[in-house]
Amino acid sequence: MDKLMITAALVGAEVTREDTPHLPVTPEEIGIAAAEAHAAGAAIAHIHVRDADGKPSQDRELYRQAIEEIRKRCDIIVQVSTGGAVGMSAEERLQPVTLAPEMATLTTGSVNFGRDVFFNPPEMVERFAETMQQYGVRPEFEIFDVGMIDNALKLVKKGLVTGHLHFDFVMGVPGGIPATADHLLHLIRQLPEGATWTVAGIGRAQLPMSVLGIVLGGHVRVGLEDNIYYRKGELATNAQLVARVVRIARELGREIATPDEARMKLGIRR
């Protein structure tokens, strides 16, 4: 199997410092957390940013500072969020893409998100794809339900996404696709030949879905955005969650991709 690409989802928009003291909030803390995750084995850092009060933000300057702090410390691939937080406008959500990062998430449909709705109508999705293409950013299709795969492939047919196709299956969000082996296999079967995929299990599903990702030849996303516990009652750090996946993968005979090896696989030029 290909070497395993591990994504560390460091921050997110939902978790707070009240939930866990290990959450990185400032640009400097995000830079340190990314470097620690990289040292543990992560090839990609998926980042959100927070404002001075710790609230979710898509502010371009905060992203610039966070990316600068990461770059001072390691060569991990930086993947910015265009999801932001529920209720943000398209203009807000697109701000970090204008920094021309190596990667950005591209959610290809709307989904219930707990008691809220994560709103991504077709016109907005196309606009996001066009903007990523304009700035030379590699999209990661963020898939919360199976129909979003077909939506992503429609973007490819329209020429709005070119090059290597990479999908992230976010599984276990209340309102999205459940985190089960059957559902994961169904998602994989919908992908075109040559595409790569990552699985992100939410909450207690993070560890079992990570193991499935390893043995099925996919890739894995872990981190405090998706799950704050190492085991029941024991808070984790981002680096600990990455290190656990590395250890399991190596026990199963699967080697870990470096950032440059991941760049080659994903078709990203520095």
N, C-alpha and C positions, 0 to 999 in steps of 0.2 A: 504494500500500500504506500501511497504518497506519504511524505513526512507530514506530521500533524501541525496545522496552523492553529494556534491558540489566541483567541481574542480576550482581552481583559476589559470588561465594561466597568469602568472605574467609579462612576458617579451617579448617573441617571438623574431623573427629575422627581422621583417620589420619595426616596429614602432621605431621612434627615439625621442630623447629629444626635437628636434625641433617640433615634432608633439605634444608632451605633456610633461610638466615638471614633471609629476607624475611617469614617467617610471623608475623603479629601474634598475640600470645598474651595479653597483659594487657588489661584493659578500655580503658586509655588507648591502647594500640597499635591495638586494634580500632577505636576512634573515629577515630584518625588515618588508618588504612587506608581506612575508609569514606569519609572526607572526600576523600581522594586519588582514590578510585574515582569518587566523585560528580563531582569536578572534571574527571575524564577522560571522563565521559559516562554513568555508571551511574545508573539510576533506583531500583534496589532493592539493598539490602545483605542478603544471606543470611548469618546469623551462627550460629556455635557459640561456646562459651566454653571456656576451659581453667582448671584450678586453679593453685595456686601452683607446682606441680611441672611444669606444662605438659601435664598429662593431661586428656583430655576430661571435661567436667562439664556437668550440666544445672542447676546451682545457681541458684536464683531470684535471689539477691543479686548473683551475678556477672553475670547477664544484665541486671539493673537497672542496674548500674554501666556495663556496656558500652553499653546503650541511651542512658544519660545522656551518656556521652562522645561518642556519635555525634550526639545532638541538640544538643550545645554547638557543633558544628562545621558541620552541614549539615541539609537537610530531606529527605534520601534516605529512601525507604520502608524500614523495618526489618522484615525477615522472619526470625523465629526458627526454629530447627530443633526439631522434636519427634522427630527420629530419634535424636539424641544419639549414642551409640556402641553397637555391638553388645553385647547382654547387659544393658543397662539396663532397669529396670522401667518400667511404664507411669507410675507415680507420679513417678519421677525425670524421665522424658521430658516430662511435662506441665507441669513447674514454670514455664517461661517464659511459657506461655499465660496464666497467672494475672496477668501484668503488663499484659494487654490490648494487645499490640503490634498494629500494623496488619495484619500477615500472619504466617502460620505454615505450615510444610510439613505435609502430611498424606499419608503413604504408605499406599496402599490394598491392601496385600497383602504376603505374606512372599516373600523371595527369597534364594537363595544369594548370599553376599557373600564372594567369594574362598573361603577354607576355613571360613568361618563362615556363619551363617544370620541374616538380618535379619528378626526375628520380628514379624509384624503380623497376628494372627488377627482374624476379623471382629468379635468382641465388643470388642476393644481399639480397632479402627479406629472403630467407632461411638461408643465412649466419647470418643475424641479429637475426633471431629466435634461431639459434643454440647457438649464443653467449649469448643471454639472458638466455637460458636454462643452459648453462655452469656456469653462475654467479648467478643463482637462482633469476632472476629478473622476476616479473610478467609483461607480455606484456599487453598493451592496444592497441587493433587494431585501427589504425587511418584510418577512412573510408571517402574518398573524393568522391566516386561514388559507385554505387550498386555492380558492379562486384568485388570490393575489398573484399566484404563479402565472396564470394565463394573462392577467393584466400586465405583468412584467414582460412577457413574451410579445405582447402587442406593441410595447415601446420599441422592442428590438425590430419588429417588422416595419415600423415607421421610421427607423433609422435614428431614433432618439437616444438609443444606447448601442454602442458598438464595442467590439473587442470581447475580452473574456467575460463570462457571466458568472457572478457569484451571488449565492442566496444565503440568507440567514433565517432559519426557521425559529421563530420565537414562540415557544410552546408553554401553555399553562397560564397565560393571562386570563383572568375571568372575563369571558365574552369572546375569547379567541379559541384557537384549536387546542384541545386538551393535550397534555404531555403524556402520550402513551406510545409504546412501540408500534402498534398498528397504525396510528396516525402518522408517525414519522416515516414508516415504510411507504405509506400512500403518498406523502409529499415527495419523497425521493423519486418515486416512479413517474412523477409529472415533469421531471427536469429534462431538458434537451441534452443530447450527448455532448460531453466535454465541459459541462457546467460543474462548478464546485459548490459545496454547501457546508454550512456551519449550523449547529443546533445550540439553542440557548434555552435551557429549562428554567422556569421561574420558580423561586422558592424551593421547597423540598424536592422539586423535580430536577434541580440542577445537576445533582450527582448522577442519578440513573440515566438521564438523557445524555450527559457527557460520556458515560461509558458506552452507550449505544453509538454515539457519534464516532468514538474511537474504533470500535469493532466493525462498524459498517462502512468504514472508509471515508467518512466525512471529517469535519473539523469541529472545534468546540469553542463556545463562548462561556466564560464564567466571570464573576465579579460582583461587587456589592450593589450594582444597579439591579441585578436580578435576584440576589439571595445574600442575606447578611450573616448566615450561620455556617459554621464548619460542620457542626453536628448539633442536635437538639440542645438548646440552651447555651451553646458556646459560640460567641461572636467570632467572625473570621476577619482577616484582612484580605485585600485583593491578592497580594502575593501568595498567601497561604492557599487560596482557592486555585491559583495557577499551578503552584507546586504540587498539589494533590493530583491534578490532571496529568502533569508530567510524569509523576511516579507511576500512576496506573498505566499510562500509555507505554512506558518502558517495560513494565512487567508483562505487557501484552505484545512486546516486540515491535512497537511502533516508535520511530524516532521523531524528534521535535524539529520543526522548521524554524530557522532563523528569520529575522525580518527580511533580509535580502533574498532568501529562498522563497519566502512568501511573495515578495514583489515579483519574482520571476514567474511564479505559478499564477498570480493574478494579473499579469501583464501590466504591471505598474513600472513606469520609468521614473527614476529619481528626479 
